Amino acid sequence: MSPNKYANNLKFKNYEIITAKSISIVAYVYFAASLAVFSYSVAESIGPQSVYPFSNVLDHENNYNRNTNKLQIPQNGIYYFSLSAGVPANMAIDYSLIIPSGQYRPAVLRTHTSGTGIDTISRDAILQLNTGTVNIRSGGNLYSDAFKLTSMAAFSITDVMTNPRYFYVYQPSGIFSNFGTIRFQNVVLNQPGDWDVNTNQFRCRQTGIYIFTFSVFVDPADIVRSQLNVGNKVYELLREHTNHGMNGGDVLSRTVLTTCNANEIVTASLNGGVIQGRRELTTGLMGFAYTPDSSKTQNVYWSLSRNTEVVNDGVGLADYLFTRLDEASFGLRIEQRSGNLYRAVVCPSSGWYFVHLTAVTMPNFRMNLFVSVNGQRQISVFRSSAWHNGGMDYMGRSAILRCRQGEQMSVQIGGRQAVGRTSSSRSTMYGTTFLGFMLYNDNTV
């Protein structure tokens, strides 16, 4: 099914279920555009850096300068960035993307210093950039390891998509405590105008696959319950503990890949607590239509989810099995275990894939979830503290991974750790999710 047929064809599912196979285990992160694919990470904690020195770089067309630690934007266009920071205990951080105009500074923020362990905090942004350089600035120590807790990945939407349909809105500085639809008063992008500034809604003008990202900044010492609503589908974003102290909060974020029918409405809502808008674009909503350029990539996408808790009582790694293969899946094979449990996606051809993992933390448990390619662990969503006193959180991160034809991408959970459940069991609620799509096919790049 080609992207230009989305408006007339609702049969998004085109995948093949294959039987389970045994597979082993155990490192990686980067940028993608017709110009470049890169990923970078830092090996250890360092202090504030005006230009952050990444130690590992995966760069498709050599646009990242290892001497200056800056990325060259080779052509004007719309770019998708994903930032991830490994935040040590008792540390406030400001991990920011610095762009040439200085008009926007998307940042991963933690403004409190409470905590007993390391967390992964991440967020994404869509920006219109002209040629020039971008870099990361960091305030505070950061932590990383072989699984790239601290990283940045990006790709060019202009280069890999054919339908110029995207938006990015955010709440300006201030407090938002009104329950119901969140008012995003500032508009960064709105092409061709599907975001309605009066109703604070995005309307899917064409039936198809969309990628949305929703982020909030949690008000200090407050329980926050929020949701991204796509038609009747609900993607919650919760922080239910209050141990982040009286002096600051965190950025929370999640990305979804989903079907959206023509004229369906997309909104973000606040159902409990208080959130903050900040100049770092911390509370915002963005999205774009998935319409891949067939000259560069195949039409391949998937979304796996699970609403129930999983506990790994063993000392080693275990497969994290998903209970639902969502309608937004096309062009690939899925490895299935008995009882409708899904273990892995099989890459249909060699290339570069954007992936995102969102997980629900279990109260008073550590959590370490790995995204692996053919059993080799690539990235992690990590919480080493277990102090969140009976409350659930949502954590997530995005990355770009290299996967060869026939290799499997899967999720594993570390030993004596747990993943939580959604706040509701209803079928329209989406909890822990693993999603992705192809950016570039090796045969066409």
N, C-alpha and C positions, 0 to 999 in steps of 0.2 A: 504494500500500500504506500503510495507516494504521499508526501505532505500536502500537496494541493488537492487531495481528495478527502481531506479530513472533514470538510463541511458536509459531505454527502455520505460518509461511511462511518458508522459507529462501531465497527468490529475491530477494536484496537488489539484484541488478544491474538497474537500469532506467535506462539512459542510451542516447544515440544518438551514434554516431560520425559526425563530419562531416569532409569533406576539408579539406586545409590551405588557408589563405589567407595572402596577404602582409600584414604588419602592421608599423607603425613602432614607435618607442620614446619615452620619458624619464620627482613628489613626495608621503609623508604619515603619523599614528597615533591610539586612543580608548576609551569606556564605553557599555555597552548594558544597558538594562533597560526595562520598559514606561515607566518614569520617565525614562530617559536613555540616550543613546548618546554616549560621549565618548572622545576620544583626545587625548593630549597629548605634547608633546616639548619639548626644550630646544634652543636654537639654538647654544650654544657651551659650552665648559668653564667651570665655576665651582667655587668651593670648597665646603666643608661647608655644608649647609643643613638647619636643623631642620624647616622646611616648604619643600619644593622648589618653586620658581617656574617652572612650565611656561610656555612661550611660545606654543605653538600648541594650541588646544583645539577638538575636535569634540564637541559636546554636544547630544544629541537633545532633551532637555527641560530644559536650563538648570539642572542640579544642581551644576555646578562653579562655584565662586565665584572669579573671577579676582583679586579683591582679597585674599582670604585664602589662596588656593591650596589650598583644601580642597574635597573632594567630599561633598555631602550624600547620605546613604543615606536614601531617602524611605520605605522600608517594610521591615519585618522579613523576613528570608529568607536563602537560601543564595546567595552571590555567588562568581563565578569571577574571579580577578585574574591578570593577566599583567604581569610587570615585565621591562623590558629596559634594559640599561645599556651605553653605549659607553665602554669602559675604555681610557684612554690608556696609553702605555708607562710602565713603572716606577711604576705607581700602584696602591696598595691602596685598595679601595672597600668601602663598606657602604651599599647602596641599599635602604632598608627601607620596607615598608608599615606605617603606624602606624594601629591601629584603636582605637576608643574604650575598650574594656575593658583594653587593654594586655596581654591574656593571651597573645597570639601576635604575633610580629613577623617575618613572612616577609621574607627579604632575599636580594638578589643579593650574593654575597660574592666578593671577591678579597682574600686576605690576604697575597699575596706581591707583590714589586715588581720581579720579573724580566720582561724582555720588551723588544722593539724596535718594536712597532707597536700599533695599536688593535684591540681585539677586541670583538665583541658577546657579552655574557653575559646570560642570561635565566633565568627560572623562573616557574612558575605556582603558584597556591594556591587552595583552596576554603575559604571561611569562612562561618560563620553570624553574621550581623550584625543588630543592631537599629538603629532610626533613630538618626542621629547623623552625625558627619563622619569621614572618613578622609583621610589625606594621605601623601605620600612624604617620608622623611627621607634625606638623603644625607651620607655622610662621604667626603671625597676629591673630586677633580675628576672630571668626567664630560665626555664628548664626544658631540656629535650633529651632524647636518647635515640636508640636505633629505630624507633617507631615515630619519629618526627612530630613530637608534640608541638614544637614551635616551627611554624612553616608558613609559606605563602604559595598559593597556586592561582593561576589565572588563564583565561582564554579569551579570544576575540569572538563575541557574538556576531559582529558584522561579517567576519570571515566565514564562520561555519554555518550560519543560518541564512535562509533566503527570504524570510518574511519579516520586515522591520516592525515588529510589534513587541514593545517592551515598556516598562514603567518603573519608577522608583520614587517613593514618597516617604517623608519622615516627619516626626513631630518635633517642632522647635523646642528650644530650652524652656523648661517649665514642668510642672507637675500635672499628671492626668489621673484623676480618681473617679471619673464618671463611668459607671458600669454601662456596658453596651458597646456600640461601634466606636472604635478609636478614631479620633480626628487627626489625620496626618495633614497638617496645614501647609507644609513646604513640599514643592515638587522639584525633583532633580531631573527626571525624564518622564515623558508621557507621549509616546509615539505609537499610533496616530491619534491619541486622545481618548483611549478606552478607560482611563481613570477619571472619575467624575469628582471634581473638587467640592461640589456641593453636597453630595450624598456620602462621600468618603467610601466609594465603592469602585471596584474594577469590574467591568462587564466583558465577558468573553464574547467577542463579536463573531468569532468563528469557532466551530467545534474542532477540538484537537487536543494535543498534549501541551501542557504548560509546566514551567518550573517557577515556583514561588518561594520566596524566602521572607520570613517574618522574624523580627528581633525586637526585644524590649530591654530597657534598663530597669532593673529591680530597685525599688525604693528601699532605703536602709531598714533593716529589721522588720520587714513586712512580708507576709505571705501573699504571693501574687499568682492569680489564675487567669490565663488568657488563652485565646483560641484563634486559629486561622480557619476560616470557613470557606470552602469551595463548593458552591451549591449546597447539597445536604451533607457533604463530607466534612468532618471535624478533625483538625490537627491541633491538639492542645500543647501549650507551652507553660509549664508550671514551675514555681519554686515554693515549696510548702514548708521549708524550715526557716528559722529566723536567726541562725547562728552567724550570719554575716555582719553582725554588729550594728551599733547605732551610728557608725560614722561612714557607711558607704555600702554600695551594692555591686552587682555584676551585670554584664551583658548576657542575655539568654537568646538563643537563636536556633531556628530549625528550617530546613529546606525540604520541599515536597515536590514530587513529580506526579502529576495527576491528569486525568481527563477532565475537560471542562466543555460542556455543551454550549452551543450558541445561545447567548442571552443569560446564561447563568451568572450569578453574582459572586464576587470574591470580596470578603471583608475580614478585618481583624477586630476582635472584641476583647474587652476587659471584663472578667466575671468576678474578680475579687482582688483587693489590694490596691496598691498605688504604683504607677510607673512614672519614669522621668524621661523627658526629651532633653537631649544634650547636643551641643554643636558637633559632636563626633558622629552624628547620624545613628545613635545607638538604638532608638526606637523607630522602626521603619518597616515598610513593606515594599517588596519589589517582585518583578516577574518578567518572563519573556515566553513567547511562543516557540515551541520546539519544532522547527521546520528545517531539517538538515539539508545542506548542500550536497546533492548526490555525487558531485564531481570530487568531493573530498572525503565523504564518509558514507557508511551504510545507515539505514534507518533501524537503529537498535536502541531499545530502552527497556527498563524494568523497574518495578517497585515491589518489594517484599515487606511484610509487616507482621507484628505480633502484639497482642494486647495483654497477654498473661505473663506472670512472673516466671523467671528461670533462675535456679540456684545451682551452681556448680560446687558440690561439696568435695570434689577431688582435689588433688594437689597439682594436677597438670591442666592442660588446655582441653576444652571440650567444644564440639561444634555447637554454635548457636543456631537453632532450628526455627524457621519462620512458619507461622500457621496460615498465612494468607498470601497468595499471589494476586496482586491487585490487577484491576482491569488495565492499568497503564503499563502494559508489558508487551513487547513486540520484537520479533526478529531474532530470537535466541532460544536456547534450550535451558531448562531448569532441572537440576538434579533433585529428585524427590525421594524422601524416605517414606516408610509405611505410615499410614494414618494422616495423610495429607500434610506432612511436614516437609518443608523445602530447605535444602542445605546449601546449594550453590547455583550460580549462573555460569553457563559455559560460553566463553567468548567466541562468536561466530567467525571472526577474522582478526588478524593481528592489527593492533592500533592503539590509540590513546583513548582512555575512558574517563569521564568525570563521574565520581562516586560521592555519595553522601551517606553518612550513618548518623541517625538520631537514636538515642537510647534513654529509657526511663530508669533513673537510679532507684535502687531498693533502699528503704530507710535503714540506716545503721549498718550498711554493707559497703565494702569496697567494690569498685567495678573497673574492669579493664577489658574492653572489647577491641579485637583486632580485625581489620579487613586484610584478608590474605589473597594472594594470587598463587594458585597451585601449591598451597600449603606454606608458602613463604610469607610471613607477616610483613605488611607494608606500613600501615598506619594504625594509630590507636586512639580510642576515646577513653580517657583515664581519670579515675577518681581514687586516690589513695587514702583519703580520709573517710571515716565512718561516723562522723559526728553530727550528721544532719537530723538528729533527734526526732525520728518518727515521721519525717516528711519526705515526699518525693520531689525530685528535680528532673528536668529534661536537659540533656547534654548532647552535643552533636558536633560534627566537623565534616568538611569537604576536602577532596583531594583529586588529583589527576594521576591515574595509574596506567602503566604499560601492561597490556595483556595480549598474549599471542593466541593464534587460532587454536581452539581446543582446550586452552587453559581454563581453570575454574576460579572464579572470584567468590569468596565465602567469608563468613564472620565466625570468629572463635571467642570464647569467654575464658578468662583466666581462672585458676583454681581458687576455691574457697571464696568465691565472689558471686554477685547476683545482679540481675537486671529486673526492674520492677514492672508493674502493670499499669494500665491506664486507670484513670479515675472512674471510668464507666465501661461497662462491658458491651454497650450497644454496638451494632455492626457498623455504624457510620463513623465511629471513633477510631483514629489511627494512633498507635503508640510507637513502639520501637520500629524503625524502618531502615531498610537498606535499599538504596535506589541508585540508578546510574544511567548514562547514555554514552554512545560513542561520539567522540569529537573528530578524530581523524583515522582513516584507514591507511595502513602502510602502503597499500597498492595504489593509492590515489594522491598521497601527499607529495 
